[in-house]
Amino acid sequence: MIKATEYNCTVKSFEMLTPTVFHTEFETDRPLSFKAGQFISIIIPGAGPKGRDLRRAYSIASSPESKLVQLCIRLVHEGPGTNYLHKLRPGDHLKGWAPYGDFTYKTPATKQVCFVSTGTGLSPFRSMIESSHYREMPPLSTLCLHGVRSEDELLYSHIFSKAPKTTFLQAVSQPSAQWKGFKGRVTDYLRELGDKFEWLNTEYYLCGNGAMINETKTLLLEKGVPKENVHLEIYYK
């Protein structure tokens, strides 16, 4: 594993993707080498006790081959990290340490993959499916589940819907009357798969809130899925 080092970064773009989620893109002062699924620890100046710096972790949404680092972040009320990054605009500077994490793509080409996410937990999966490692050794098939509360919070539809050999399912737990897609949580959809799904020839990557991850782990255990086939990354508020 590559040792984490400090990078000086310059913001190149900022965009609100949904009413509560923004996308920021920045350039590092030298090439950042990482594996798809890893994260960067951003330094939040003076936001800690007695004016000390804080560090907050964010999954990298761009592929390792991208020249720019992209983050997809939910704006949290009074969250020091998200509010700091939300205010940065092109030309502004920040610092971060990377890479970190072992939530990386490990599946052999002889198996299927199931990505399960809530909210911005979809970010590392975007990095994975756009990485050269995934594209050169794709799984037999990919099922990508993304869960949100309302349809205005859906992310990266244009990317995952076009991915080869991929079924992209968006689950909305509190949809409007106009929503025509799946109504419910990602765990509801998993349960509906029943015995027609090849549970034991699939590797699972779970990323998002702790409640979803715990419920999904319980379901997979009931299906007899080995623990080594389940990889997870919990997002904390």
Contacts in CASP RR format, 6 or more apart in sequence:
PFRMAT RR
TARGET T0000
AUTHOR 0000-0000-0000
METHOD contacts of the structure
MODEL  1
MIKATEYNCTVKSFEMLTPTVFHTEFETDRPLSFKAGQFISIIIPGAGPK
GRDLRRAYSIASSPESKLVQLCIRLVHEGPGTNYLHKLRPGDHLKGWAPY
GDFTYKTPATKQVCFVSTGTGLSPFRSMIESSHYREMPPLSTLCLHGVRS
EDELLYSHIFSKAPKTTFLQAVSQPSAQWKGFKGRVTDYLRELGDKFEWL
NTEYYLCGNGAMINETKTLLLEKGVPKENVHLEIYYK
1 102 0 8 1.000
2 33 0 8 1.000
2 34 0 8 1.000
2 99 0 8 1.000
4 41 0 8 1.000
4 97 0 8 1.000
4 98 0 8 1.000
4 99 0 8 1.000
4 100 0 8 1.000
5 97 0 8 1.000
5 98 0 8 1.000
6 95 0 8 1.000
6 96 0 8 1.000
6 97 0 8 1.000
7 28 0 8 1.000
7 29 0 8 1.000
7 30 0 8 1.000
7 32 0 8 1.000
7 40 0 8 1.000
7 95 0 8 1.000
7 96 0 8 1.000
7 97 0 8 1.000
7 98 0 8 1.000
8 28 0 8 1.000
8 29 0 8 1.000
8 93 0 8 1.000
8 95 0 8 1.000
9 26 0 8 1.000
9 27 0 8 1.000
9 28 0 8 1.000
9 29 0 8 1.000
9 69 0 8 1.000
9 93 0 8 1.000
9 94 0 8 1.000
9 95 0 8 1.000
9 96 0 8 1.000
10 26 0 8 1.000
10 27 0 8 1.000
10 29 0 8 1.000
10 91 0 8 1.000
10 92 0 8 1.000
10 93 0 8 1.000
11 24 0 8 1.000
11 25 0 8 1.000
11 26 0 8 1.000
11 88 0 8 1.000
11 89 0 8 1.000
11 90 0 8 1.000
11 91 0 8 1.000
11 92 0 8 1.000
11 93 0 8 1.000
11 94 0 8 1.000
12 25 0 8 1.000
12 26 0 8 1.000
12 27 0 8 1.000
12 68 0 8 1.000
12 90 0 8 1.000
12 91 0 8 1.000
13 23 0 8 1.000
13 24 0 8 1.000
13 25 0 8 1.000
13 90 0 8 1.000
14 22 0 8 1.000
14 23 0 8 1.000
14 24 0 8 1.000
14 25 0 8 1.000
14 88 0 8 1.000
14 89 0 8 1.000
14 90 0 8 1.000
15 22 0 8 1.000
15 23 0 8 1.000
15 24 0 8 1.000
16 22 0 8 1.000
16 23 0 8 1.000
17 23 0 8 1.000
17 72 0 8 1.000
17 155 0 8 1.000
18 152 0 8 1.000
18 153 0 8 1.000
18 154 0 8 1.000
18 155 0 8 1.000
19 152 0 8 1.000
19 153 0 8 1.000
20 74 0 8 1.000
20 75 0 8 1.000
20 153 0 8 1.000
21 72 0 8 1.000
21 73 0 8 1.000
21 74 0 8 1.000
21 75 0 8 1.000
21 119 0 8 1.000
21 120 0 8 1.000
21 153 0 8 1.000
21 155 0 8 1.000
22 72 0 8 1.000
22 73 0 8 1.000
22 75 0 8 1.000
22 85 0 8 1.000
22 86 0 8 1.000
23 61 0 8 1.000
23 70 0 8 1.000
23 71 0 8 1.000
23 72 0 8 1.000
23 73 0 8 1.000
24 70 0 8 1.000
24 71 0 8 1.000
24 73 0 8 1.000
24 85 0 8 1.000
24 88 0 8 1.000
25 62 0 8 1.000
25 68 0 8 1.000
25 69 0 8 1.000
25 70 0 8 1.000
25 71 0 8 1.000
26 68 0 8 1.000
26 69 0 8 1.000
26 94 0 8 1.000
27 67 0 8 1.000
27 68 0 8 1.000
27 69 0 8 1.000
28 69 0 8 1.000
32 40 0 8 1.000
32 69 0 8 1.000
32 98 0 8 1.000
32 99 0 8 1.000
33 64 0 8 1.000
33 99 0 8 1.000
34 40 0 8 1.000
34 60 0 8 1.000
34 64 0 8 1.000
34 98 0 8 1.000
34 99 0 8 1.000
35 64 0 8 1.000
35 99 0 8 1.000
35 104 0 8 1.000
35 105 0 8 1.000
35 131 0 8 1.000
35 133 0 8 1.000
36 60 0 8 1.000
36 63 0 8 1.000
36 64 0 8 1.000
36 104 0 8 1.000
36 105 0 8 1.000
36 124 0 8 1.000
36 127 0 8 1.000
36 128 0 8 1.000
36 130 0 8 1.000
36 131 0 8 1.000
36 133 0 8 1.000
36 134 0 8 1.000
37 59 0 8 1.000
37 60 0 8 1.000
37 101 0 8 1.000
37 103 0 8 1.000
37 104 0 8 1.000
37 105 0 8 1.000
37 124 0 8 1.000
37 127 0 8 1.000
37 128 0 8 1.000
37 233 0 8 1.000
38 59 0 8 1.000
38 60 0 8 1.000
38 98 0 8 1.000
38 99 0 8 1.000
38 100 0 8 1.000
38 101 0 8 1.000
38 103 0 8 1.000
38 104 0 8 1.000
38 124 0 8 1.000
39 57 0 8 1.000
39 58 0 8 1.000
39 59 0 8 1.000
39 60 0 8 1.000
39 98 0 8 1.000
39 99 0 8 1.000
39 100 0 8 1.000
39 101 0 8 1.000
39 103 0 8 1.000
39 124 0 8 1.000
40 57 0 8 1.000
40 58 0 8 1.000
40 60 0 8 1.000
40 69 0 8 1.000
40 71 0 8 1.000
40 96 0 8 1.000
40 97 0 8 1.000
40 98 0 8 1.000
40 99 0 8 1.000
40 100 0 8 1.000
41 55 0 8 1.000
41 56 0 8 1.000
41 57 0 8 1.000
41 96 0 8 1.000
41 97 0 8 1.000
41 98 0 8 1.000
41 100 0 8 1.000
42 55 0 8 1.000
42 56 0 8 1.000
42 57 0 8 1.000
42 58 0 8 1.000
42 81 0 8 1.000
42 84 0 8 1.000
42 85 0 8 1.000
42 94 0 8 1.000
42 95 0 8 1.000
42 96 0 8 1.000
43 53 0 8 1.000
43 54 0 8 1.000
43 55 0 8 1.000
43 94 0 8 1.000
43 95 0 8 1.000
43 96 0 8 1.000
43 97 0 8 1.000
44 53 0 8 1.000
44 54 0 8 1.000
44 55 0 8 1.000
44 56 0 8 1.000
44 80 0 8 1.000
44 81 0 8 1.000
44 84 0 8 1.000
45 53 0 8 1.000
45 84 0 8 1.000
46 52 0 8 1.000
46 53 0 8 1.000
46 54 0 8 1.000
47 53 0 8 1.000
47 54 0 8 1.000
47 80 0 8 1.000
47 81 0 8 1.000
47 84 0 8 1.000
48 54 0 8 1.000
48 80 0 8 1.000
54 80 0 8 1.000
54 81 0 8 1.000
55 96 0 8 1.000
55 97 0 8 1.000
56 80 0 8 1.000
56 81 0 8 1.000
56 82 0 8 1.000
57 100 0 8 1.000
58 71 0 8 1.000
58 73 0 8 1.000
58 85 0 8 1.000
58 123 0 8 1.000
59 71 0 8 1.000
59 72 0 8 1.000
59 103 0 8 1.000
59 120 0 8 1.000
59 121 0 8 1.000
59 123 0 8 1.000
59 124 0 8 1.000
59 127 0 8 1.000
59 207 0 8 1.000
59 233 0 8 1.000
60 69 0 8 1.000
60 70 0 8 1.000
60 71 0 8 1.000
60 98 0 8 1.000
60 99 0 8 1.000
60 123 0 8 1.000
60 124 0 8 1.000
60 127 0 8 1.000
61 70 0 8 1.000
61 71 0 8 1.000
61 72 0 8 1.000
61 123 0 8 1.000
61 124 0 8 1.000
61 126 0 8 1.000
61 127 0 8 1.000
62 68 0 8 1.000
62 69 0 8 1.000
62 70 0 8 1.000
62 126 0 8 1.000
62 127 0 8 1.000
62 130 0 8 1.000
63 127 0 8 1.000
63 130 0 8 1.000
63 131 0 8 1.000
63 132 0 8 1.000
64 127 0 8 1.000
64 131 0 8 1.000
64 132 0 8 1.000
64 133 0 8 1.000
65 130 0 8 1.000
65 131 0 8 1.000
65 132 0 8 1.000
66 130 0 8 1.000
71 85 0 8 1.000
71 123 0 8 1.000
72 120 0 8 1.000
72 122 0 8 1.000
72 123 0 8 1.000
72 126 0 8 1.000
72 155 0 8 1.000
72 156 0 8 1.000
73 82 0 8 1.000
73 85 0 8 1.000
73 86 0 8 1.000
73 120 0 8 1.000
74 82 0 8 1.000
74 119 0 8 1.000
74 120 0 8 1.000
75 82 0 8 1.000
75 83 0 8 1.000
75 86 0 8 1.000
76 82 0 8 1.000
76 83 0 8 1.000
76 237 0 8 1.000
85 94 0 8 1.000
88 94 0 8 1.000
103 124 0 8 1.000
103 205 0 8 1.000
103 207 0 8 1.000
103 231 0 8 1.000
103 232 0 8 1.000
103 233 0 8 1.000
105 128 0 8 1.000
105 131 0 8 1.000
105 133 0 8 1.000
105 134 0 8 1.000
105 205 0 8 1.000
106 203 0 8 1.000
106 231 0 8 1.000
107 113 0 8 1.000
107 139 0 8 1.000
107 203 0 8 1.000
108 137 0 8 1.000
108 139 0 8 1.000
109 137 0 8 1.000
109 138 0 8 1.000
109 139 0 8 1.000
109 140 0 8 1.000
110 140 0 8 1.000
111 139 0 8 1.000
111 140 0 8 1.000
111 201 0 8 1.000
111 202 0 8 1.000
111 203 0 8 1.000
112 139 0 8 1.000
112 140 0 8 1.000
112 141 0 8 1.000
112 142 0 8 1.000
112 143 0 8 1.000
112 198 0 8 1.000
112 201 0 8 1.000
112 202 0 8 1.000
112 203 0 8 1.000
113 139 0 8 1.000
113 141 0 8 1.000
113 142 0 8 1.000
113 143 0 8 1.000
113 202 0 8 1.000
113 203 0 8 1.000
113 204 0 8 1.000
113 205 0 8 1.000
114 142 0 8 1.000
114 143 0 8 1.000
114 144 0 8 1.000
114 145 0 8 1.000
114 202 0 8 1.000
114 203 0 8 1.000
114 204 0 8 1.000
114 205 0 8 1.000
115 122 0 8 1.000
115 125 0 8 1.000
115 128 0 8 1.000
115 142 0 8 1.000
115 143 0 8 1.000
115 144 0 8 1.000
115 145 0 8 1.000
115 205 0 8 1.000
115 207 0 8 1.000
116 145 0 8 1.000
116 186 0 8 1.000
116 190 0 8 1.000
116 204 0 8 1.000
116 205 0 8 1.000
116 206 0 8 1.000
116 207 0 8 1.000
116 212 0 8 1.000
116 216 0 8 1.000
117 125 0 8 1.000
117 144 0 8 1.000
117 145 0 8 1.000
117 146 0 8 1.000
117 147 0 8 1.000
117 186 0 8 1.000
117 206 0 8 1.000
117 207 0 8 1.000
117 208 0 8 1.000
118 146 0 8 1.000
118 147 0 8 1.000
118 148 0 8 1.000
118 186 0 8 1.000
118 207 0 8 1.000
118 208 0 8 1.000
118 209 0 8 1.000
118 212 0 8 1.000
118 235 0 8 1.000
119 146 0 8 1.000
119 147 0 8 1.000
119 148 0 8 1.000
119 153 0 8 1.000
119 155 0 8 1.000
119 208 0 8 1.000
120 155 0 8 1.000
120 208 0 8 1.000
120 235 0 8 1.000
121 207 0 8 1.000
121 208 0 8 1.000
121 233 0 8 1.000
121 235 0 8 1.000
122 146 0 8 1.000
122 155 0 8 1.000
122 156 0 8 1.000
122 160 0 8 1.000
122 207 0 8 1.000
123 207 0 8 1.000
124 205 0 8 1.000
124 207 0 8 1.000
124 233 0 8 1.000
125 144 0 8 1.000
125 160 0 8 1.000
125 205 0 8 1.000
125 207 0 8 1.000
126 156 0 8 1.000
126 159 0 8 1.000
126 160 0 8 1.000
128 134 0 8 1.000
128 205 0 8 1.000
129 135 0 8 1.000
129 142 0 8 1.000
129 144 0 8 1.000
129 159 0 8 1.000
129 160 0 8 1.000
129 163 0 8 1.000
129 166 0 8 1.000
130 159 0 8 1.000
138 164 0 8 1.000
138 165 0 8 1.000
139 165 0 8 1.000
139 203 0 8 1.000
140 165 0 8 1.000
140 201 0 8 1.000
141 165 0 8 1.000
141 166 0 8 1.000
141 167 0 8 1.000
142 163 0 8 1.000
142 165 0 8 1.000
142 166 0 8 1.000
142 167 0 8 1.000
143 166 0 8 1.000
143 167 0 8 1.000
143 169 0 8 1.000
143 202 0 8 1.000
144 160 0 8 1.000
144 163 0 8 1.000
144 166 0 8 1.000
144 167 0 8 1.000
144 168 0 8 1.000
144 169 0 8 1.000
145 169 0 8 1.000
145 171 0 8 1.000
145 186 0 8 1.000
145 189 0 8 1.000
145 190 0 8 1.000
146 154 0 8 1.000
146 155 0 8 1.000
146 156 0 8 1.000
146 160 0 8 1.000
146 168 0 8 1.000
146 169 0 8 1.000
146 170 0 8 1.000
146 171 0 8 1.000
146 186 0 8 1.000
147 170 0 8 1.000
147 171 0 8 1.000
147 172 0 8 1.000
147 173 0 8 1.000
147 185 0 8 1.000
147 186 0 8 1.000
148 154 0 8 1.000
148 155 0 8 1.000
148 170 0 8 1.000
148 171 0 8 1.000
148 172 0 8 1.000
148 173 0 8 1.000
149 172 0 8 1.000
149 173 0 8 1.000
149 174 0 8 1.000
150 172 0 8 1.000
150 174 0 8 1.000
150 175 0 8 1.000
150 176 0 8 1.000
151 170 0 8 1.000
151 172 0 8 1.000
151 175 0 8 1.000
151 176 0 8 1.000
151 179 0 8 1.000
154 170 0 8 1.000
154 172 0 8 1.000
157 168 0 8 1.000
157 170 0 8 1.000
160 166 0 8 1.000
160 168 0 8 1.000
161 168 0 8 1.000
169 182 0 8 1.000
169 186 0 8 1.000
169 189 0 8 1.000
170 181 0 8 1.000
170 182 0 8 1.000
171 182 0 8 1.000
171 183 0 8 1.000
171 184 0 8 1.000
171 185 0 8 1.000
171 186 0 8 1.000
171 188 0 8 1.000
171 189 0 8 1.000
172 179 0 8 1.000
172 181 0 8 1.000
172 182 0 8 1.000
172 183 0 8 1.000
172 184 0 8 1.000
173 183 0 8 1.000
173 184 0 8 1.000
173 185 0 8 1.000
175 181 0 8 1.000
175 183 0 8 1.000
175 184 0 8 1.000
182 188 0 8 1.000
182 189 0 8 1.000
185 212 0 8 1.000
186 212 0 8 1.000
186 216 0 8 1.000
187 212 0 8 1.000
187 215 0 8 1.000
187 216 0 8 1.000
187 219 0 8 1.000
190 216 0 8 1.000
190 219 0 8 1.000
191 219 0 8 1.000
199 220 0 8 1.000
199 223 0 8 1.000
199 224 0 8 1.000
199 225 0 8 1.000
200 223 0 8 1.000
200 224 0 8 1.000
200 225 0 8 1.000
200 226 0 8 1.000
202 225 0 8 1.000
202 229 0 8 1.000
203 229 0 8 1.000
203 230 0 8 1.000
203 231 0 8 1.000
204 216 0 8 1.000
204 220 0 8 1.000
204 225 0 8 1.000
204 229 0 8 1.000
204 230 0 8 1.000
204 231 0 8 1.000
205 231 0 8 1.000
205 232 0 8 1.000
205 233 0 8 1.000
206 212 0 8 1.000
206 213 0 8 1.000
206 216 0 8 1.000
206 217 0 8 1.000
206 230 0 8 1.000
206 231 0 8 1.000
206 232 0 8 1.000
206 233 0 8 1.000
207 213 0 8 1.000
207 232 0 8 1.000
207 233 0 8 1.000
207 234 0 8 1.000
207 235 0 8 1.000
208 233 0 8 1.000
208 234 0 8 1.000
208 235 0 8 1.000
209 234 0 8 1.000
209 235 0 8 1.000
210 234 0 8 1.000
210 235 0 8 1.000
213 232 0 8 1.000
213 234 0 8 1.000
217 230 0 8 1.000
217 232 0 8 1.000
220 229 0 8 1.000
220 230 0 8 1.000
END
